[in-house]
């Protein structure tokens, strides 16, 4: 049986597969996480992107001074905070992959609850939820692109001593933040309902 819950979060699943947060296919017949050839390619892409982002950080951290603020504390700690953020996203992706069968158990439970509600003639508007999710994902990712573009332009206009590749690292961190926030929001909305 096709899960209505699953179709409502399909945009998040697709976006998560491209960014490396979900590196498996959801089999709704057995409610298992199945790793396919395409998922292996997605995993390779996610690993390469993470490696590239880590390379950018370490390359820029050791080859240039971050002169974007007069305070020595900010100059020393902002790069470390950025790296801690990126490192935590990498760990999150690994943990989500390791715990993928637990995610499947949760989705199966949500599907069973939804079937019980259907037996009681209670229906949720999953199409509206899917549309809202698409809209917020598109808006958030568009905002990330705009913010990174503006910051890159500011780096060039004001001649701030930051390497241009840092913009890519910022973009990847923004996208990862958007995906993490959407996962949390979808979970909270599901609990509320």
N, C-alpha and C positions, 0 to 999 in steps of 0.2 A: 504494500500500500504506500502511496506517495504521501509524504508528510507535509501538511500545510505549514507547520512550524518551520520546517526546513526551507520551504519555498519562500517564506517571508524573510529569512536571513540569507538567502542565496547571494545577494550583492556583496554582503560582508564576507561570505565564504570565498567568492571569486577574488575580491580585492586582497583578502588575506593570503590566498594562494600565490598571487603575484609578488607579495611582499615577504613571503616566507613564514608567516605566522601559522598557516595551515598547510602542511606538506603531505596531505593524504586525501584520498577520495572517500566520501561517505557512502557506504553501501547500505541503503535503506531496507533491503530484504533481511540481512542478517544483523544490521546495526553494528557493523565493524568498520574500523578504519583500514582501508586498503591502500597500499602504496603501489602506484602504477608507474609506467615508464615516464609519463608526463610529470608525475610528482617528483621523480628522480631528477628530471631536467629543472623543475622549479627549485628543488633543493640545491642543485649545483649553482643555479643563478643566485639564490639567496646567499649561499656561502661565498660566492665571488663578490657580490655586492658588499657583504659584511667585511670581507677581507680588504676590499678596495677602500671602504670607509675607514677601517683601522689603519691602513697604510697612509691615507691622507692625513689622518690625525698625527701619527707618529712622524711623518715626513715634515709636516708644517710645524709640529711642536719642537722638533730639534733643529730645524733649519731657519726659523725666523722667530723674532720676538713679537709678541702680541702687544703692539703699542696703541691699542684702542682706548686705553684709559690711563689717567695719571696715577691712580692708586696701585701700589705694588701688590697689595692683597688681591685686588680684582684681577690684575694682570697674571698673577700666579694661579689663582683658584678657578677662574672661568674656564680655561682649557681643561682642567681636571674635572670640573662638573660636567662639561660637555662629553668628555670621554666616559665618565661614570654612567651617563645617560645612554650612550651608544652601547656600552658594555652590558648594561642591564637589559636592553632590547635583545641583544644576542643571546643572553642567558634565557630570557623569556621564550624566545623561539625554540631553543633546545628543550626547555621544560614542557612547552606545549606539545612538541613532537613526542617526547617520552610518555606524557600522560594522555596521549590521544585516545586510548581505549576508555579512559574515565570520561572523556568528553563525549564519546559515543554512548556510554551508559546514561549520561545526563540527557542527551538528545532523545534517546529511546524513551526515557521516563517522561520527558515533555510531550513526546508523541502519544504515549499511552494516556496521559492526562487529557490531552486534546481530544482523543477518541472518546473518553468518558464524557467530556463536555458535549461532544456531538451527539452522544446517546441521550443526553438530557436536553437536546435542542438549544444548546448555548453555542453560538458561533462568534468567533473573533474576526475582525476585519483585517486579515493578513495581507491583503492586497494594498490596503492603505499603509500598513506598517512597512511593507516592502518599498513602496514609493517614497515614504519619508526617509527610510534608510538610504535609498539611492540618492535622494536629494541632499541629505546631510553628508554622505560620503563624497559626492561630487563637489559640494560647497567647501568642505574642509580641505580636500585635496587641491582645489583651485586656490583657496586662500594660502595654502602652503607654497604653491608655485609663485603666487604674487608676492608673498613676504620674502621668499628667497631671492626673487628677481630684484625687488626693491633694495634689499640689503646688499646684493652684489653691485648694483649700480651705485649705492652710497659708498661702498668700499673704493670704487674707482674714482668717483667724483671728489671725495674728500681725501683721497690718497692715504687711506688707512692701511697700515702695513700688514694686511692679511692676504694670504695666498688665494688666488681665484678658485682653487679646488675646494676650499673650505665651504663654498656655496653648495657644492654637491653633498658634502657631509651634512650641512644644515638641512638640505632638502630631505635626505634619507632619514634624519632624526625626526623631522616634522611628519613625514609619512608614517614612520613607526609609531609616533605619538598618536596620530589620528587613528591608526588601526587599533592600538591598545585602548584608547578611549572608547571607540565604538564597540569593542568586545565587552568592556565593562558596562556601557550603557545598555546594550542588548541584554546582557545578563540581568541588570537591575530592572529593566522593563518587563522581562519575563517573570522575574520574582514578584513584581508588583501585580501583574495580571494573575 
